[in-house]
Amino acid sequence: MNRRSAQRLLAATTAAVAAISLSGCTLIQTLQNGGGQVDPAEIIDADLAPELQEYYEQELEWGPCPEDSGADKNAECATALAPMDWDNPDKGEPVELALVRQPATGDNPQGSLFSNPGGPGASGFDFVAQSYGFFSSDLRENFDLVGWDPRGVGRSSAVQCRDDAGMDDYFYGVPGNYAQMTPEQQLEWTVAKSQRFGADCLAGTGELLGYVDTNSTVHDLDLLRALVGDPKLFYFGLSYGTDIGAKYIDQFPERVGRVVLDGATDPTVPGFEVVIDQQEKFADSVRTYLQDCIEGPECPFQASTVEEAEKELRQIAEDADETLMKNADGRVFTSSVLQMAVIAAMYDQSAWQYLTIAFDQYLNANDPSTLFLLSDSYYGRDPSGHYDSNMFQAFTAINCLDYPRETDPGKIKAFNQRLNQVSIFPSASTPEEMEIGDLACENWPVDTKVDKLEPVTGAGADPVLVVATTNDPATPLKWARAVAEQLESAQLLEYEGEGHIAYDEQDQCVNSYVDNYLITGELEDAGETKHC
């Protein structure tokens, strides 16, 4: 049951900032864009609804960033306000959106380059404030780099479910009598655990919990584009951040400037298929890791082939649920901890060496501590038990609003059958377990906001660039190819390699191509797939 809960979670993966005021009067007469003046008509739609006008009229007050932000002395921070419900702007309290800006280092910046690192639930604020070096010196010279925490996330109006101890219980909690429980009792406990978590999220977050969907974030992004004074959006989205970008291209094609979608998600793939696709690709990556390990000099596995190593890995998982070994900090080691450790290491090939060390310690010294460290790194938990963000609280909240809820028993059973076929860690399949679909969203306290998944087209948008890694386990290559096909004006760049996200690789082919496009707007042989 813990393994299945972990698989569902994968389906998908505050000090004060400067104040902001709503003017509610006339449009700002001068907006800044790269040091120049821009006519407000170029920034704000002429047919903007009156009840939204005050939001687009607000003036950002950029100032020093919070001391705990990790930003350098040149960074600037601000807060923007957005309507909680974009369809009913007068409903509820406004949503606060935390922004950070790293001013361009060059003398003639082109404007702003927004970015989002993924999740859903990852902090775009922290990404720009603390990972400034991700962006090349050429991008830093040409653009003000702007990150923000989407609604529900981090420093913005956030989803609030539980404190650190409560999240430990959610991710790692095991009943004291777990080994004696029947499968039916384990299932009942797991469902109740999910229901309690959803109830805690509603109690802690309130009305906002129903308005943290991606479509609302897309409208927020257009608002932020206008508030920084850019006629068109320049954007660099990673992983789930590409979902925000693709939907922006589709909803605001006339506002699209230069957009890069690296590690693209396909908005037409249903939630069940997201899980299947990811588990299939993670399984491929694990097999590649196992091959690499057994060919090395210090592999802790006894197997001589990948097939044997895979069986050994599954046996380790089964034994973990029988043994229920305790870590030094008292947490119980289960197959779900093992799976999270393995999955975390698959995001970057450089982490494989640490996974091998973790297996060596566990198999030869009965020490699961490094496996816990890898799992903790996935969840953002430090050795003291503190979670560095609300990412996985927001992750569930956003996903449960973004996908149609599947309740058909036949489709749920077919999903579980297929999941057992493709996963590296197939779950036990009692009749009761086969009836469980998306455990978190089936028990979520607010309804989904999406009845049907639609492709993105972006009719009339300027050319955009979709980037993919051929052996990406988190966002499979076929998703990027599908998005590039759906968008009317997109070019696909494929990087041959392992891991998630292509831009940050040592191979400068991807970085140079992306940089050149963002800086000049040029795409070599536009319309054709490029390869690195």
Buried (B, 14 or more C-beta within 10 A) or exposed (E): BBBBBBBBBBBBBEEEBBEBEBEEEEBBEEBBBBEEEBEBEEBBBEEBEEEBBBBBBBBBBBEBBBEEBBBEEEBBBBBBBBBBBBEEBEEBEBBBBBBBBBBBBEEEBBBBBBBBBBBBBBBBBBBBBBBBEBBBEBBBBBBBBBBBBBBBBBBBBBBBBBEEEBBBBBBBBBEEEBEEBEEEEBBBBBBEBBBBBBBBBBEBBEEBBBBBBBBBBBBBBBBBBBBBBBBBBBBBBBBBBBBBBBBBBBBBBEBBBBBBBBBBBBBBBBBBBBBBBBBBBBBBBBBBBBEBBBEEEEBBBEBEEBEBBBEBBBEBBEEBBEBEBEBEEEBBBBBBBBBBBBBBBBBEBEBBBBBBBBBBBBBEEEBBBBBBBBBBBBBBBEEEEEBEBBBBBBBBBBBBBBBBBBEEEEEBBEBBEBBBEBBBBBBEBBEEBBEBBBBBBBBBBBEBBBEEBEBBBBEEBBBBBBBBBBBBBBBBBEBBBBBBEBBBBBBBBBBEBBBBBBBBBEEEBBBEBBBBBBBEEEBEEEEEEBEB
